[in-house]
Amino acid sequence: MIFQNIALAALAGILCLMLADFVIRTINSMYARALYSARTNRMNRMNSERIRMLQNRFLADIERKTINGSTPLIVFIGDSITLGVPLKDPSHAYPDMFDSNISRASGGGAPYLARNVSGPGGNIEDEAKVFAALFDEYKPNIKLMVLGYCQNDIFTSIDEGRGIIGILDRLRESRKIGMDKSGDPMFYYWNRRQNRDMVRNAFKKIEDTARRHGTDVVIAIFPLFIDFGKRDYRYREIHERVSDAAEKEGLKVFDLLDVYGMFDASSFITDNDNTHPNPLGHKFAADALYKFISSNVLRDLPGIVDSGDFYEIEDSDRAAEFCGPLYRGENQAGRAACERVLAELAGNGKLLGNLKDREHFFINFEL
């Protein structure tokens, strides 16, 4: 009789745990969906116009059939950095600035179109899927894909189906994060094999897609804007791991850390945000990538330096004038830093102005 009671109590306990697990999973799922919906709605409100302007430019080219065999594309894929969050003017995002460089270097008859098909959120796995889906759905003439890799691309997506076991796993993860590099999630996720494998597998998928369609790939690694001007950037090790993983798959890598590291990190941050670059940060990315790609990847991409429409800016006061158009309509917090940076670049012979368009300039990086 005692054993029967014990068995019944154990069975009741198991049933209670199963019921509790079901209830918790249901509540978690509802909460996660509500949270995701609220976050998505908020992001959509913030970025709907920007996404429409950027992505629809790409789709409009497909629909007008202007790219079929005659106008090759350079496609930029990434998340919020590549999209241009939180810039107020989408033309200040680095893919659009890259496209502007093509137009000015070629005198208007652009041999390539640069297009941005990025969106907020996602990780490296999502971006690999977008790259493959472009060919499957639209079959565009893409000659180069530039993937903007940022430090949270290794994060996994939210699991909506967590129950009791999931909650315990999450608590254990939180403890591990707290014990890893002073609670830094970047190092925690890089030390998880499943996340490292996700990055490696995504690079393999990207390489496979590129090989099948005869497309080049450049992985552009963005830093977090903290302390790299002092040469004590804490994520340098992670940059090296990302580079190694991409290069093992035969992908070309351009690490923007050394480009940004010419100046203090505060020169490139948006207000209270060390993740998303300001307009000057996007300009650095656009011009450095343009120099790298035209010199090492697409050699028929017209070089800015070789264009007769550009001249060297030597006057620091003249250099500061370029910051006005660059920050037009934007948060003006970084404009003073922009003026200091451009004045120093002019003094070092690295700043070129356009004779035809007095508002356009190019930073002549030595890479």
C-alpha positions in Angstrom: 0.0 0.0 0.0 2.8 2.4 0.9 4.6 1.6 -2.4 1.3 2.3 -4.3 1.0 5.7 -2.6 4.6 6.5 -3.4 4.1 5.5 -7.0 0.9 7.5 -7.2 2.6 10.5 -5.6 5.5 10.2 -8.0 3.1 9.9 -11.0 1.1 12.9 -9.8 4.4 14.8 -9.4 5.5 13.9 -12.9 2.1 14.9 -14.3 2.3 18.2 -12.4 5.8 18.9 -13.8 4.6 18.0 -17.3 1.6 20.3 -16.9 3.8 23.1 -15.4 6.2 22.6 -18.3 3.4 22.9 -20.8 2.0 26.0 -19.1 5.5 27.6 -18.9 6.2 26.8 -22.6 2.9 28.3 -23.6 3.3 31.4 -21.6 6.9 31.8 -22.8 5.9 31.3 -26.4 3.1 33.9 -26.0 5.5 36.3 -24.3 8.2 35.7 -26.9 5.8 36.3 -29.7 4.4 39.4 -28.1 7.9 40.7 -27.4 9.0 39.9 -30.9 5.9 41.5 -32.4 6.4 44.6 -30.3 10.1 44.8 -31.1 9.4 44.1 -34.8 6.6 46.8 -34.9 8.9 49.3 -33.2 11.8 48.5 -35.6 9.4 48.6 -38.5 8.2 52.0 -37.5 11.8 53.2 -37.1 13.1 51.7 -40.3 10.1 51.1 -42.7 10.9 54.1 -44.8 14.6 53.4 -44.8 14.0 49.7 -45.7 11.5 50.7 -48.4 14.0 53.2 -50.0 17.0 50.8 -49.9 15.5 47.5 -50.7 13.0 48.7 -53.2 15.8 50.3 -55.2 17.2 46.8 -55.7 13.8 45.3 -56.5 13.0 48.2 -58.9 16.1 47.4 -60.8 15.0 43.8 -61.1 11.5 44.7 -62.2 12.8 47.2 -64.8 15.2 44.5 -66.1 18.0 47.0 -66.1 20.5 44.5 -64.7 19.9 41.5 -67.0 23.4 40.9 -68.3 24.2 44.5 -68.9 24.5 46.1 -65.5 26.4 44.0 -62.9 25.6 44.5 -59.3 27.5 44.9 -56.1 25.1 43.8 -53.4 25.6 44.8 -49.7 24.0 42.4 -47.2 24.0 42.9 -43.4 22.0 44.0 -40.5 21.3 47.3 -38.9 24.8 48.7 -39.4 24.7 48.1 -43.2 21.1 49.2 -43.3 22.1 52.6 -41.8 20.4 52.6 -38.4 20.0 55.2 -36.9 20.9 57.5 -39.7 18.1 59.9 -40.7 19.2 60.0 -44.4 19.5 56.6 -46.1 22.0 58.0 -48.6 24.5 58.4 -45.7 24.7 54.6 -45.3 28.0 53.2 -46.6 26.4 51.1 -49.5 24.8 54.3 -50.9 28.1 56.2 -50.5 29.9 53.4 -52.3 27.4 53.7 -55.1 28.0 57.4 -55.2 31.7 56.8 -55.5 31.1 54.5 -58.5 29.1 57.2 -60.2 31.6 60.0 -59.6 34.7 57.9 -60.5 33.1 56.8 -63.7 31.8 60.2 -64.7 28.2 59.1 -64.5 28.2 56.0 -66.7 28.4 53.6 -63.9 29.8 50.1 -64.9 28.3 48.7 -61.7 25.3 49.4 -59.4 25.7 49.1 -55.6 22.6 48.0 -53.9 21.6 47.4 -50.3 19.4 44.5 -49.3 20.0 44.6 -45.5 17.5 44.7 -42.6 17.7 45.1 -38.9 18.4 42.1 -36.6 19.4 38.7 -37.8 22.7 36.9 -37.6 25.3 35.5 -40.0 23.1 32.5 -40.7 20.2 34.7 -41.8 22.5 36.7 -44.0 23.8 33.6 -45.8 20.2 32.7 -46.5 19.4 36.1 -47.9 22.4 35.8 -50.3 21.2 32.4 -51.6 17.6 33.6 -51.9 18.5 36.5 -54.1 19.7 34.1 -56.8 16.9 31.7 -56.3 14.2 34.3 -56.5 15.5 37.0 -58.8 18.5 35.6 -60.6 20.3 38.9 -60.7 23.7 39.6 -62.2 25.7 39.9 -59.0 29.4 40.2 -59.4 30.3 40.9 -55.8 28.6 40.5 -52.4 29.9 42.6 -49.5 28.7 41.2 -46.2 28.9 43.6 -43.3 29.8 41.3 -40.4 29.3 42.9 -36.9 30.1 41.5 -33.5 26.6 40.2 -32.7 26.3 38.1 -35.9 27.4 35.1 -33.8 24.3 35.4 -31.5 21.6 32.7 -31.9 18.0 33.5 -32.6 15.4 33.6 -29.8 14.0 30.2 -29.0 10.2 30.7 -28.5 9.6 27.2 -27.1 11.5 27.2 -23.9 10.0 25.2 -21.0 11.4 24.3 -17.6 14.6 22.8 -19.1 15.0 25.8 -21.3 14.7 28.1 -18.4 17.4 26.2 -16.5 19.6 26.2 -19.5 19.1 29.9 -19.8 20.1 30.4 -16.1 23.2 28.3 -16.7 24.1 30.4 -19.7 23.7 33.6 -17.7 26.0 32.3 -15.1 28.6 31.3 -17.7 28.3 34.7 -19.4 28.9 36.3 -16.0 32.1 34.3 -15.5 33.5 34.9 -19.0 35.6 38.0 -19.6 33.8 40.0 -17.0 30.4 39.1 -18.3 31.0 39.8 -21.9 28.5 38.0 -24.2 30.8 38.3 -27.2 33.4 36.1 -25.7 30.8 33.7 -24.2 29.2 33.0 -27.6 32.6 32.6 -29.3 33.5 30.0 -26.7 30.3 28.0 -27.5 31.1 25.4 -30.2 27.6 25.6 -31.6 27.9 29.3 -32.3 31.3 29.0 -33.8 30.0 26.2 -36.0 27.1 28.4 -37.0 29.6 31.1 -38.3 31.7 28.5 -40.1 28.7 26.9 -41.7 27.3 30.2 -42.8 30.7 31.1 -44.5 30.6 27.7 -46.2 27.1 28.4 -47.5 28.1 31.8 -48.7 31.2 30.4 -50.5 29.0 27.7 -52.1 26.5 30.2 -53.3 29.2 32.5 -54.7 31.0 29.6 -56.5 27.8 28.3 -58.1 27.0 31.8 -59.5 30.5 33.1 -60.3 30.3 35.8 -57.6 33.1 37.3 -55.5 32.6 37.9 -51.8 34.1 40.3 -49.4 33.5 40.0 -45.6 33.7 43.5 -44.1 34.3 43.2 -40.4 33.0 46.1 -38.3 34.4 46.7 -34.8 32.5 48.0 -31.8 33.5 51.6 -31.3 35.3 51.3 -28.0 39.0 52.2 -27.3 40.6 51.0 -30.5 42.3 54.4 -30.9 44.4 53.5 -27.9 45.3 50.1 -29.4 43.7 48.2 -26.5 40.6 47.0 -28.4 39.3 44.0 -26.4 37.7 42.2 -29.4 40.8 42.0 -31.6 41.0 38.3 -31.0 37.4 37.8 -32.2 38.1 39.7 -35.4 41.0 37.4 -36.0 38.8 34.3 -35.5 36.2 35.6 -37.9 38.9 36.4 -40.5 40.4 32.9 -40.2 37.0 31.2 -40.5 36.1 33.2 -43.6 39.5 32.8 -45.3 39.5 29.1 -44.7 36.4 29.0 -47.0 38.3 31.1 -49.6 36.4 34.3 -48.9 38.1 37.7 -49.0 38.2 39.6 -45.7 38.6 43.3 -45.1 38.8 44.2 -41.4 37.7 47.8 -40.8 39.3 47.9 -37.3 42.6 49.3 -38.6 40.8 51.9 -40.7 38.8 53.2 -37.8 41.8 52.8 -35.5 43.5 55.7 -37.1 41.3 57.9 -34.9 39.7 57.7 -31.5 36.5 55.6 -31.4 34.4 58.5 -30.3 34.9 60.1 -33.7 32.6 57.5 -35.2 29.8 56.8 -32.7 26.3 57.9 -32.9 24.8 59.5 -29.8 25.0 57.0 -26.9 25.6 54.1 -29.2 29.0 52.3 -29.7 27.5 49.8 -32.2 26.2 51.9 -35.1 28.5 54.3 -36.9 27.7 57.9 -37.5 27.8 59.5 -41.0 31.6 59.9 -40.8 31.9 56.2 -39.8 29.9 55.2 -42.8 32.1 57.4 -45.0 35.2 55.7 -43.7 33.7 52.3 -44.5 32.5 53.3 -48.0 35.8 54.8 -49.1 38.1 52.1 -47.5 36.0 49.3 -49.1 36.0 51.1 -52.4 39.8 51.4 -52.4 40.2 47.7 -51.3 37.7 46.4 -53.8 38.9 48.4 -56.8 42.5 47.5 -56.1 42.1 43.8 -55.2 38.7 42.4 -56.3 36.9 44.2 -59.2 39.9 45.7 -61.0 37.6 47.2 -63.7 35.8 49.3 -61.0 37.1 52.8 -61.8 39.6 54.0 -59.3 38.8 57.3 -57.5 42.5 58.3 -57.3 42.9 57.8 -61.0 39.9 60.1 -61.9 40.8 63.5 -63.3 37.8 64.9 -61.5 39.4 64.7 -58.1 42.1 66.9 -56.5 43.9 66.8 -53.3 42.5 69.0 -50.5 45.3 70.7 -48.5 43.4 73.5 -46.7 42.0 72.3 -43.4 39.3 74.9 -43.4 38.2 73.6 -46.8 38.2 70.1 -45.5 35.8 71.0 -42.7 33.2 72.3 -45.2 32.6 68.7 -46.3 31.1 67.9 -42.8 28.1 70.1 -43.5 26.6 68.0 -46.3 27.7 64.8 -44.6 25.7 65.7 -41.5 22.8 67.4 -43.2 19.6 66.3 -41.5 21.5 64.2 -39.0 22.3 64.4 -35.3 25.0 67.1 -35.2 26.8 65.6 -32.1 29.6 64.2 -34.2 30.2 67.1 -36.6 33.0 68.6 -34.5 34.8 65.3 -34.6 34.2 65.1 -38.3 35.9 68.5 -38.8 38.9 67.5 -36.8 39.3 64.2 -38.6 39.0 65.6 -42.1 41.4 68.4 -41.2 44.0 65.9 -40.1 43.4 63.8 -43.2 43.9 66.8 -45.4 47.1 67.6 -43.6 48.3 64.1 -44.4 47.4 64.3 -48.1 44.6 61.8 -47.7 41.6 63.9 -48.7 40.4 64.3 -52.2 37.7 66.7 -53.4 35.5 66.5 -56.6 35.9 69.3 -59.1 32.4 68.8 -60.5 30.6 68.2 -57.2 32.0 70.5 -54.5 30.2 68.6 -51.8 31.6 65.2 -52.6 34.9 64.0 -51.2 36.9 60.8 -51.0 39.4 59.5 -48.3 42.4 58.0 -50.0 43.3 55.2 -47.6 46.5 53.3 -48.1 45.6 49.7 -47.7 
